[in-house]
Amino acid sequence: MLKTIFLTFILINLSTSLLFALEISLQGAKEKHQPYSILHLKAKDKFLCQEIKNDYDVTVEIVCAFSKSPSKEFKNTQNSFFEINTEIKKKTFFLIIKPFEKMKLYPMIFDLTKEETVFTPNVELSSRWMIIGYKDEIPYIKSHPNSDVSINFPFTLSQDKFPYVGSLDIKGNPVHVKRVGDVTEYIKIKKLYEDKKYDFCLELINEVIRAYPNSLFKAELLFYKIRVHSKLKESEKVVEVANAYLRDYSSDENVAEVLSLIAKAYYKTGLNTDADYFFDRLFSEHADSLYAYWGYIYKGEMLESDGSSSKARAIYQKVVNTTKDIDIAIEAAYRLAKNHMLNSNIKEAAKYTKKIVNAKPQYFLEKMYKSMDLMYGFVDNEDYISGASIAKAIFDNINSNYDEYEELSRDIGIWLSKSKNKKEALVALNIYLQKFEDGRFAEEVQVAKDSLFFDVSDANFTTKLSNFNALMKEYSGDSIGDKAIYEKAKLLVGNRNFRDAIDMEDQLLNLDPEEYKDIPLLINDAAIGTMQQALGEKECSSVLVISSKYKIDLSSEWDDGVYECAMKGADFALAKKMAERNFKSKDLDQRKKWLYRYIKVDFATGNYSDVIEASKELITLIEKDDNSPYRDIFRYRFDTYQRLENSNKMVEAIIDIENEYKQDYVDIDRYVAVMTVGSEKKDSNLVINYGEKVLKIQNLSDSYPQSPFIEFTLYQAYLDKDDNNDAMDVIKSLDSVELSNKDRARQKYLLGSILEKLWRDDEAQEAYNQAIDADKDSAWAELARGAKKI
């Protein structure tokens, strides 16, 4: 069983760049139950192979050298007889074959399928070499030792050759074929037609027909004459020659094409009835021919010329849907695109244009100027992508020798820049600037390229910001400059640089509001971001300014911070707004917190009736929570009653405070207020009750802010109740309190007075003297002097 491994390597000389092919064929088989393997090496050029033998005349390796190096790495391979490795030294590529058994090298310089004579070669270079790997004996080949004096005779093997007889006529006589001139000229005609040299082609056809009126190629000559007249748009001549052709050669293989061309020619000359006759023949007699499809296209063209646009469109659509020929399909698609364009169906026109661009863009070059009309039609209807696709299809298939070359390059980039394909536009604009550095449209293209920065830049934030600033400066007052302002603001907002964005407010408001309709939203986003950042940094003044200027309404998650800043800045309207939208929360903790805050705002703004009502609800909510942070609602309620001068409610409220806070220094003023209520009501008990509590609080804190008022008031209350001893004690307690001279004079006078009532005259006199000494010019000193005289 033969096993073959065939490897083909393409090697490239790196210095000369010449293509170099090497074929390696490795085969294995058996002969007389003994396996063997054959390695074939074949190249286009001759190469060297040599056997390397050891001292015992045994081949230990074979080395083959090539002057060209491979472009790709050769993977080492092996079988049971050979191991094939590679090596490159000094730009020379080596194949190194080592045996696992025995091997023998033979040059293969004869092709036995072509050559009859062979001999034993002794060469170092050959384009083919064969290496046989074997175990004991070489299969099929007998080796004999060569004598130095022997002659290497060639061996020839040829089979008997039969006589050769050429063409015979019907009688069996040889036919002598003489080459005639019309054959050569016919070949030239075909070549001229293929090269589109129609005038020369027609001239040669006429010459051949005159020279060889009975030529065997008469049908072909007339056929090409019809084709040439059609290409030259000589419709009347097409009709003339085609009628003659169809009369004489009705069964020729080219009849279908001639029928399509004569039908087209008839309609071009205005003879539509005759055209229909030949169209019908074409469609009925040659329905499966490619030229039947061309006939449909020509008939569609005729229908369009008669104003039957929809019928023509149906025919073109049928051709596109049924033909398998790419050129016919493209032609029909082109007609459909133009038809839809003329009927203002731009979307459908674009669909078929795209099909042509994808399948055969060079088609537009074949109809360059008509295609450019279609191209400008797309642009006029603002389908810049389709227009640019036609422009690119033409541009890619022409060179700078065309007058339209530079303008098309410009148009591709400019039109794409107006479409959604911004990256493609940038590529096209760069191509123009590279090809036409100082071109007619360089400035326009550069401006378009700059404007694309807003859509295709992948730069980082810092680079983009720098570019926007440069564009704002370069195009100040221009649409690009305006776009740079807008995009810079968007960039700043997108990167949370809200303060910088809000600083651009005046520039943004100067932009065209019709073009940049979201400017108010952009400014609002910047303001919101700035306000949120200010809240995070506790910059309450900024929070209040932004809130007031931009009427910002943040989400509820920011209500705490806004409320605190509003209270700090005395923006009670904003604070109340925050409280009002939260104090009815279904979350009990939130409800208590915001109800408390609502009360604080109302208290600060003097809305006392709301304070009283809200405090009732809050007290109900917290009455069972001894550790509630909102228990100072009792104080707010007392203070509200105090401001309302509701003395009865003050007395009720102070009891709640006393129960809640016992005797807290914070409430000392409230106790004094109740004492004042007692004084006004002549309620000595009330005065004494809270006066004594004030004294106790002061003594515990070693602070006497209410002295001597509290002692003087208590003194009077004690007197009113004829409690002279307590009156003496309270007024005497002022001895240790620092007083003004006037108050000291009063205190000593009152002390002397109460001592006198207690029949402690000596002490009373001493007290009067002290009153006089404290402030001799005061009214109290005068009263003391009067008391001493009594």
Secondary structure by P-SEA (a helix, b strand, c coil): cbbbbbbbbbbbcccccbbbbbbbbbbbbccccbbbbbbbbbccbbbbbbbbbcccccccbbbbbbcccccbbbbbcccccbbbbbbbcccbbbbbbbbcccbbbbbccccccccccccccccccccbbbbbbbccccccbbbbbbbccccbbbbbbbcccccccccccccccbbbbbbcaaaaaaaaaaaaaaacaaaaaaaaaaaaaaacccccaaaaaaaaaaaaaaaacaaaaaaaaaaaaaaccccccaaaaaaaaaaaaaaaacaaaaaaaaaaaaaacccccaaaaaaaaaaaaaaaaacaaaaaaaaaaaaaaccccaaaaaaaaaaaaaaaaaacaaaaaaaaaaaaaacccccccccaaaaaaaaaaaaaacaaaaaaaaaaaaaaaccccccaaaaaaaaaaaaaaaccaaaaaaaaaaaaaaacccccaaaaaaaaaaaaccccccccaaaaaaaaaaaaaaccccaaaaaaaaaaaaaaaaacaaaaaaaaaaaaaacccccccaaaaaaaaaaaaaaaaaaaacaaaaaaaaaaaccccccccaaaaaaaaaaaacaaaaaaaaaaaccccccaaaaaaaaaaaaaaaaaacaaaaaaaaaaaaaaaccccccccccaaaaaaaaaaaaacaaaaaaaaaaaaaaaccccccaaaaaaaaaaaaaaaccaaaaaaaaaaaaaaaaaacccccaaaaaaaaaaaaaaacaaaaaaaaaaccccccccaaaaaaaaaaaaaaaaaacaaaaaaaaaaaaaaaccccaaaaaaaaaaac
